């Protein structure tokens, strides 16, 4: 594998793409340290430090992870790429329910450009709304236990914050598109991955403090044997996530032979790859956002029923995990139903003379595909649910902070593994095209899609 990475720089085109991608990521990391005007960074850092050391369960913790720690420092990239992700998911869901968008999505490259334009408009709108509410949140001393984060609150600060954060999000969107066109890998996903990896040194420093601590306050000190067990567990989690991410059920398809004039069409055998984990990280993102929303709003609004509901579904309570797991299962099935339509697949197969051996074309094929996909989604949703609660299990078992436990499961691991597989697949395709060996001795890498 090391030789394959070395071969990447022997291909001029691939070398140029890799260096361009690294340069764009460096620009992103540089922007994560340019502060927004009018912010008391020390008070804000103390606030997020308490969040991370306590539970790690707040909607701002999710936003901070996707922004690469920029929200914690309230820099120009504090919103991160989340508005673009939210806009993309909303457009994808609307495409399945609005006939005009569905027709537009089937018009090839022109339709793709139009939907991408709508996604950009949605990103701008979401960024403006989110930055406005973040400005209001920063001005509220009640949210920071009486401490003043903003030096000069008012509409001047709000307008500057809205302009700064929205511009940062649009710049990140542009960087991601540039990586997509001129670099290697999925630009947006690589930006998110770079932000997640940024928390890795912090996690290592925290582990080092726990290993060298003399007293181990609160029973948080860990022993070297515990660290070895955690490392073995981490490797096992990454292996299982990789296995499920690439797992697929191949449905055999045969095409009838047709004779048109002197030419013979069809007659070949192929398959339909049905993924075990179709929803992936999207189900966890939706479930986390919904279940953490009441607690976040309750911290701003002193409304007793809302605070009672937030306390009932607080992380560590049995109701939290029941509702969390139910939401993950729901969004796994919901997203799978949106992106995979067995009726359309069956009609396309019938139109081109294809059929599944032993299954009648048409409605019977659609029912069979729906039957198989429903059970595959059950297995994928169960695994995603187990991965989602893994950080909480690690915190309870090994008594480590959330910043360390988050690398043993949850959203971060799924994103890291999926993006790395996609990127390595693209690099491997360039290597094989130039007659170099790939990353694997037998077989080839498969991405998430």
C-alpha positions in Angstrom: 0.0 0.0 0.0 2.9 2.4 0.8 4.3 1.7 -2.8 0.8 2.6 -4.2 0.8 5.9 -2.4 4.3 6.6 -3.7 3.1 5.8 -7.3 0.4 8.5 -6.9 3.1 11.2 -7.3 4.6 9.5 -10.4 1.5 10.4 -12.4 1.6 14.1 -13.2 -2.2 14.5 -13.5 -2.9 12.7 -10.2 -0.1 14.5 -8.4 -1.6 17.9 -9.5 -5.1 16.8 -8.3 -3.8 15.7 -4.9 -1.7 18.8 -4.3 -4.6 21.0 -5.3 -6.9 19.2 -2.9 -4.4 19.6 0.0 -4.1 23.3 -0.8 -7.8 23.8 -0.6 -8.0 22.0 2.7 -5.1 24.2 4.0 -7.2 27.3 3.1 -10.1 25.8 5.0 -8.0 25.1 8.1 -6.5 28.7 7.9 -10.0 30.2 7.9 -10.9 28.2 11.0 -8.5 30.5 13.0 -9.7 33.9 11.7 -12.1 35.2 14.4 -15.4 37.0 13.9 -15.2 40.7 15.0 -16.6 41.6 18.4 -16.3 38.2 20.2 -14.8 37.5 23.6 -13.0 34.3 22.6 -12.0 33.3 26.1 -15.6 33.2 27.4 -16.8 31.3 24.4 -13.9 28.7 24.7 -14.8 28.2 28.4 -18.5 27.6 27.4 -17.6 24.9 24.8 -15.0 23.4 27.2 -17.8 22.7 29.7 -20.0 21.2 27.0 -17.3 18.8 25.8 -16.3 17.8 29.3 -19.9 17.2 30.5 -21.9 15.2 28.0 -20.9 16.3 24.4 -24.7 16.2 23.8 -25.8 19.5 22.4 -26.7 20.6 18.9 -23.9 23.0 19.0 -21.5 20.1 19.6 -22.7 18.6 16.3 -22.3 21.9 14.5 -18.8 22.4 16.0 -17.8 18.9 14.8 -18.9 19.7 11.2 -17.2 23.1 11.3 -13.9 21.6 12.4 -13.9 23.4 15.7 -14.5 26.8 14.0 -17.8 27.3 16.0 -16.0 26.8 19.3 -13.6 29.7 18.3 -16.4 31.6 16.4 -14.3 32.1 13.3 -15.4 33.1 9.8 -16.1 29.4 9.1 -18.2 28.9 12.3 -21.3 27.7 10.4 -19.2 25.2 8.5 -20.7 23.4 5.6 -23.9 22.4 7.5 -26.2 24.8 5.6 -25.1 23.3 2.3 -25.6 19.8 3.6 -29.0 20.7 4.9 -30.0 22.4 1.6 -28.8 19.3 -0.4 -30.8 16.9 1.7 -33.9 19.1 1.5 -33.6 19.3 -2.3 -33.1 15.6 -2.5 -36.2 14.9 -0.4 -38.3 17.5 -2.4 -37.2 15.9 -5.6 -39.0 12.7 -4.6 -42.3 14.5 -3.8 -42.4 17.4 -6.3 -43.0 16.2 -9.9 -41.3 19.3 -11.4 -38.1 18.6 -9.5 -38.3 14.9 -10.3 -38.6 15.7 -14.0 -35.7 18.1 -13.7 -33.5 15.5 -12.1 -34.0 13.2 -15.1 -32.8 15.8 -17.7 -29.1 14.9 -17.4 -26.4 17.5 -16.9 -28.7 20.5 -17.5 -31.1 19.3 -14.8 -28.2 18.6 -12.4 -26.9 22.2 -12.9 -30.3 23.6 -12.2 -30.8 21.6 -9.0 -27.3 22.6 -7.9 -28.3 26.2 -8.5 -31.3 25.8 -6.2 -29.1 24.1 -3.6 -26.8 27.2 -3.6 -29.8 29.5 -3.1 -31.0 27.3 -0.3 -27.6 27.3 1.3 -27.5 31.1 1.3 -31.0 31.3 2.8 -30.2 28.8 5.6 -26.8 30.5 6.3 -28.5 33.9 6.7 -31.1 32.5 9.1 -28.7 30.4 11.2 -26.1 33.2 11.4 -28.8 35.6 12.6 -29.9 33.3 15.4 -26.3 32.6 16.4 -25.8 36.4 16.7 -28.8 36.6 19.0 -27.5 33.6 21.0 -24.1 35.3 21.4 -25.7 38.5 22.7 -27.7 36.6 25.4 -25.8 36.5 28.7 -28.3 33.9 30.0 -26.9 31.3 27.6 -23.4 31.8 29.1 -24.4 31.9 32.8 -24.3 35.7 33.0 -21.0 36.1 31.1 -20.8 38.6 28.3 -19.5 37.1 25.0 -20.2 40.1 22.8 -18.3 43.3 23.5 -20.8 45.7 21.8 -24.1 44.0 21.2 -26.7 45.5 18.9 -27.7 45.5 15.2 -24.2 46.5 14.2 -22.8 43.3 15.6 -25.7 41.2 14.2 -25.2 42.5 10.7 -21.4 42.0 10.8 -21.9 38.4 12.2 -24.5 37.6 9.5 -22.3 38.9 6.7 -19.2 37.2 8.1 -20.6 33.7 8.8 -22.7 33.6 5.6 -19.7 34.6 3.5 -17.6 31.9 5.2 -20.2 29.2 4.4 -20.4 30.3 0.7 -16.6 30.3 0.5 -16.5 26.8 1.9 -19.1 25.7 -0.6 -16.9 27.2 -3.4 -13.8 25.4 -2.0 -15.7 22.1 -2.1 -16.8 22.6 -5.7 -13.3 23.5 -6.7 -12.0 20.2 -5.1 -14.8 18.3 -6.9 -13.8 19.8 -10.3 -10.0 20.1 -10.1 -9.0 17.9 -7.2 -9.6 14.3 -6.0 -12.5 13.0 -4.0 -15.8 14.6 -2.9 -14.9 18.2 -2.0 -17.7 18.8 0.6 -17.0 15.4 2.3 -13.3 16.0 2.4 -13.8 19.4 4.1 -16.0 17.7 6.8 -13.4 15.0 7.2 -10.6 17.5 7.7 -12.6 19.2 10.4 -13.3 15.9 12.2 -9.6 14.9 12.0 -8.7 18.2 13.6 -10.2 17.0 16.9 -7.8 13.9 16.9 -4.8 15.7 18.5 -7.1 17.0 21.2 -8.2 13.5 21.9 -4.6 12.3 22.0 -3.7 15.0 24.5 -6.6 14.2 26.7 -5.6 10.5 26.7 -2.1 11.5 27.6 -3.3 13.5 30.5 -5.4 10.6 31.7 -2.5 8.2 31.5 -0.1 10.5 33.4 -2.6 11.8 35.9 -1.6 10.9 39.5 -5.0 11.2 41.1 -7.5 10.5 38.4 -10.2 12.9 39.6 -13.6 11.4 39.4 -12.2 8.0 38.5 -11.3 9.3 35.0 -7.7 8.0 35.1 -7.1 5.0 32.7 -4.5 2.3 32.9 -2.2 1.2 30.1 -4.1 -2.1 29.8 -7.3 -0.2 29.3 -5.7 1.9 26.6 -4.7 -1.3 24.8 -8.2 -2.6 25.0 -9.5 0.7 23.6 -7.1 0.5 20.7 -8.2 -3.0 19.8 -11.8 -2.0 20.1 -11.2 1.0 17.8 -9.7 -1.1 15.1 -12.6 -3.5 15.4 -15.1 -0.7 15.0 -13.4 0.7 12.0 -13.2 -2.8 10.4 -17.0 -3.4 11.0 -17.9 0.0 9.7 -15.9 -0.6 6.5 -17.5 -4.0 6.1 -21.0 -2.7 6.4 -20.3 0.4 4.3 -19.2 -1.8 1.4 -21.7 -4.6 2.0 -24.3 -5.1 -0.7 -26.8 -7.7 -1.9 -26.4 -8.5 -5.6 -29.7 -9.3 -7.3 -29.0 -11.3 -10.5 -30.6 -9.8 -13.7 -30.8 -11.4 -17.1 -31.7 -9.6 -20.3 -33.5 -11.3 -23.1 -31.7 -11.6 -26.5 -33.2 -9.4 -29.2 -32.4 -9.4 -32.9 -32.8 -6.1 -34.7 -31.8 -6.4 -38.4 -28.4 -8.1 -38.4 -27.5 -7.1 -34.9 -28.1 -9.0 -31.7 -28.9 -7.0 -28.5 -29.1 -8.2 -24.9 -28.5 -11.7 -23.7 -26.0 -10.7 -21.0 -26.2 -11.3 -17.2 -25.7 -8.5 -14.7 -26.8 -7.6 -11.2 -28.5 -4.9 -9.1 -26.3 -3.9 -6.1 -28.5 -3.2 -3.1 -26.6 -1.6 -0.3 -27.0 -2.8 3.3 -26.4 0.8 4.6 -28.2 3.1 2.2 -28.9 5.9 4.6 -25.5 6.0 6.2 -24.7 9.0 8.3 -27.8 10.9 7.2 -30.0 9.0 9.6 -27.7 9.8 12.6 -27.6 13.5 11.7 -31.3 13.8 11.5 -31.9 11.8 14.7 -29.3 13.7 16.6 -30.6 17.1 15.5 -34.2 16.2 16.5 -33.4 14.6 19.9 -31.0 17.4 21.0 -33.2 20.2 19.7 -35.4 20.4 22.9 -32.4 20.6 25.2 -30.8 23.3 23.1 -34.0 25.4 23.0 -34.6 24.9 26.7 -31.2 26.4 27.4 -32.4 29.6 25.7 -36.1 29.8 26.6 -37.1 29.4 30.3 -40.3 27.4 29.5 -41.0 24.8 32.2 -42.7 22.1 30.0 -39.9 22.3 27.5 -37.3 22.0 30.2 -39.1 19.0 31.7 -39.1 17.3 28.3 -35.4 18.1 27.8 -34.6 16.6 31.2 -36.6 13.4 30.3 -34.7 12.8 27.1 -31.3 13.8 28.5 -28.3 11.8 27.5 -27.9 8.9 29.9 -31.6 8.5 30.5 -33.2 5.3 29.1 -35.8 7.4 27.2 -33.0 9.1 25.3 -31.7 5.9 23.9 -35.2 4.5 23.1 -36.2 7.6 21.2 -32.8 8.0 19.6 -32.9 4.4 18.3 -36.4 4.8 17.0 -35.5 7.9 15.1 -32.5 6.3 13.5 -34.7 3.3 12.3 -37.3 5.7 11.0 -34.9 7.9 9.1 -33.0 4.8 7.7 -36.3 3.5 6.2 -37.5 6.9 5.2 -34.3 7.9 3.3 -34.0 4.5 1.7 -37.6 4.8 0.4 -36.7 8.2 -1.0 -33.5 7.2 -2.9 -34.6 3.7 -4.0 -37.9 3.2 -5.8 -38.5 -0.5 -6.6 -41.4 0.4 -9.0 -39.1 2.5 -11.2 -36.4 -0.1 -11.2 -38.9 -2.8 -12.1 -40.3 -0.7 -15.0 -36.9 0.1 -16.4 -35.9 -3.5 -16.3 -39.1 -4.6 -18.1 -38.7 -1.8 -20.7 -35.2 -3.1 -21.6 -36.1 -6.8 -21.5 -34.5 -7.6 -18.2 -35.9 -9.9 -15.5 -34.8 -11.5 -12.2 -34.6 -15.3 -12.6 -37.7 -16.9 -11.0 -39.6 -13.6 -10.6 -42.2 -12.3 -13.1 -41.4 -8.9 -14.6 -43.5 -5.9 -13.5 -45.3 -5.7 -10.2 -43.9 -9.0 -8.9 -40.3 -7.7 -9.5 -41.1 -4.5 -7.6 -42.6 -6.5 -4.7 -39.5 -8.7 -4.6 -37.1 -5.8 -4.6 -39.1 -4.1 -1.9 -39.1 -7.3 0.2 -35.3 -7.6 -0.1 -34.6 -3.9 0.5 -36.8 -3.9 3.6 -34.8 -6.6 5.3 -31.5 -5.2 4.2 -32.4 -1.9 5.7 -33.3 -3.6 9.0 -29.8 -5.0 9.2 -28.2 -1.7 8.2 -30.4 0.3 10.6 -29.5 -2.0 13.5 -25.8 -1.6 12.9 -26.2 2.2 12.5 -28.1 2.3 15.8 -25.3 0.3 17.6 -22.6 2.6 16.1 -24.6 5.7 17.2 -24.7 4.8 20.9 -21.1 3.5 20.9 -19.6 6.8 22.2 -22.0 6.7 25.2 -21.0 3.1 26.0 -17.3 4.0 25.8 -17.8 6.9 28.1 -19.6 4.8 30.6 -17.2 1.8 30.4 -13.8 3.4 30.2 -14.7 6.7 31.9 -13.2 8.9 29.2 -14.4 12.4 28.0 -16.7 12.7 25.0 -13.9 14.1 22.8 -12.1 10.8 23.1 -15.2 8.5 23.0 -16.5 10.2 19.8 -13.8 8.5 17.7 -15.2 5.0 18.7 -18.5 5.5 16.9 -21.2 7.9 16.0 -21.2 10.3 13.1 -17.5 10.9 12.9 -16.4 7.3 12.3 -19.1 6.8 9.6 -18.0 9.9 7.8 -14.3 9.2 8.1 -14.5 5.7 6.8 -16.9 6.5 4.0 -15.0 9.5 2.7 -11.7 7.7 2.9 -13.1 4.8 0.9 -14.5 7.1 -1.8 -11.2 9.0 -2.1 -9.0 5.9 -2.2 -11.3 4.4 -4.9 -10.8 7.5 -7.1 -7.1 7.4 -6.6 -7.0 3.7 -7.3 -8.9 4.2 -10.6 -6.2 6.6 -11.7 -3.4 4.2 -10.8 -5.0 1.3 -12.6 -5.6 3.4 -15.7 -1.9 4.1 -15.8 -1.1 0.4 -15.3 0.0 0.8 -11.7 -1.0 -1.6 -8.9 -4.0 -0.6 -6.7 -4.2 -0.5 -2.9 -5.3 -4.1 -2.7 -3.6 -7.2 -4.0 -6.9 -8.9 -4.9 -10.1 -7.1 -6.0 -10.8 -3.4 -6.0 -12.0 -0.8 -3.5 -15.7 0.1 -3.6 -16.9 3.5 -2.4 -20.2 4.3 -0.6 -22.2 4.8 -3.8 
